[in-house]
Amino acid sequence: MAESPEDLYARIVAEFGTEGRIPMTPAQTWDVFPWEVVDGAMVPKVLAPPLEAEAPREGDPGGKPCGLCAADGSFTAPLWENDAWTLRPMPRGGLPLILMLEPKEHLDYTDLDDEQAAELGKLSLWVTRIMTKLENVGRVHVMRIGDGSAHLHVWFIARPARFGTILGSFAIEFDDMLPTTPEDLWLADQRTVAQRLALHDGRSLV
């Protein structure tokens, strides 16, 4: 089970105080972060002109090798797998749990055939249902972006329950801003997801 909202808030207050501000998201340093402060106001950045061509992603021809396929040790170990897919946790952060579903074969989203797409749909629904039922999880966001790597990776982002400002598309930013979730709860939730998903398909690895 994830940490209760009251326990999480108590840790935030203990670290930053009731009037203190949690750290700013590291995303503010990214080139693609769309805003900047000018004369004390937050404004959109000036858009650069178009590139001559799209930059190759990791795993694209002309790009860096796919780190996931190379198993270069920079990725967390899967907690569940079947013959075609793996589910792994993202590194422990401030949100209760973030998982990544990926095909074992080097495929992008639009490379999936109809059978693979149907399996992705079922797995995505099962993972979302299971994570949503974890205690103290408010909702699970599912997303695929795909600008960084050509190897399909679908995000499952569990946000804490009952925090009125940790909502919507910005919820994931709080993973880098909130105090790190307790390791024992984080590992227990991984085991719960893996074992319950294995009741549908595949096998738990934790």
Summary of the structure (lengths in Angstrom):
residues: 206
radius of gyration: 18.7
end to end distance: 15.8
largest distance: 56.6
contacts: 554
relative contact order: 0.21
helix: 33%
strand: 19%
